[in-house]
Amino acid sequence: MRTSLRVAGWGTLGFGIAFFATFLINALVNAVLVDYPEHPLASEMAADHWGGVLFLVTWSSCGAALGVATVGLASAALRPGGAPARISAVFGTIATAGWLMSGAAGLAQRSALLNDGIAAEAAAPAVERAVVAGLFIGVHTGGVLFATAAVPWLAVAAVGAARRISKTVSVLLWIAALASFAGFVVLGAQYGFLIVMAVFVFVGVILLRRARRTVDAGGTAPPVGAAAVGA
């Protein structure tokens, strides 16, 4: 139990930290280094190639943390090997794949391979803009896939967490399960990911603190001094 709590804790906390770094770095790059027009050309996107590489590294770190969180939550919040644990793990894997797909499409927009190919064709500016904008389909498709799969993934984990971990963790997982999906439905954008980021930080801290008080055998460590009293 202790190991599962640690894995889930580091996975959720790691996602929150990595996504905050992604959000901060991307904002700084766009504000300081690259001044994108509303509809950029291929050459303008290519100017941010290394910013795109950095973005993919941090975004992929988020995806790796999601994979760790998927394994950890399925084991800590649910009975290992049971149907709920398998369902949660499957949808967590789908959510992680969607997240990585979104990051890959974001890098493709800024890659020299794509943009140099467009420039070599000497296409009209409108065509260049259409190709670059078209890659947003991959960005948003990956985001929608994550947001949709996160609902059953985290909802099932939340139900189990209410019994095996704590009601607080359960409520936080419910918020994370609904936040990103609601962001797309209500706002048509990925702003709900920011809520998931904040929630996962709190969940990660709670799980890691809980792991410190729990032994691997599955029971709770006895209070300090209990053994001496029993003796």
C-alpha positions, 0 to 999 in steps of 0.5 A: 500500500505504501509503495502504491501511495508513493507511486500515485503521489509522485505521479500526480505531483509530478504532473502538476509541477511539469505542467506548471513548468510547461505553461510558464515556459510557453508563456515566456517564449511567446511573450519574450522570444517569439511574437506570433501574429494571429495567423502565422506563416511557416517561417514564423513558426519555424523561428520557434523550433527550439521553443517547440522542442522545449515545449515537447520535453516538458509536455512529454514529462507531463505525459510520463507523470500521467502514466505513473499516476495511472498505475499508482492510482489504480493500485492505491485507490482500487483493489489490484487486479479487480475490474475497477482497477483495470477500467481505471488503468485502461482509461488512464492510458488513453488519457495519457496517449491523448496528452502525448498526441496533443504535444506531438502536434504542437511540436509539428507546427514548429518543426523545421521538417514541416516548415522547410517543406512548406517554404520549399513549395513556395506556397501562397501565404494563405496556404501556409497559414492553412497548413499551420492552422490545420495542425491545431486539429491534432492539438485539440483532438489530443486534448479532447481525448485526454479530457474525455478519458480522464472522466472515467479514469479519475471517477473510478479512482475517486470512488475507490479513494473514498474507501481506501484513502480519504474522502478529501482525495476522492473529492479532489479526483472528482474535481479533476475528472470533470474540470478538463471535460467541462472546460471543453464543453463550456469554453471550447478550450483547454483551460480546465487543464489548469484546474487539473494541474492544481488539483493533482498537486494537492492530491500528490502532497496528500498521498505522499504524506499518507504514504509516510504513515502507512506500512507496505503490508497494507496496515497503518503504522502504529503510533510512536511508543505503542510497542513499548506500552504493549511490552 
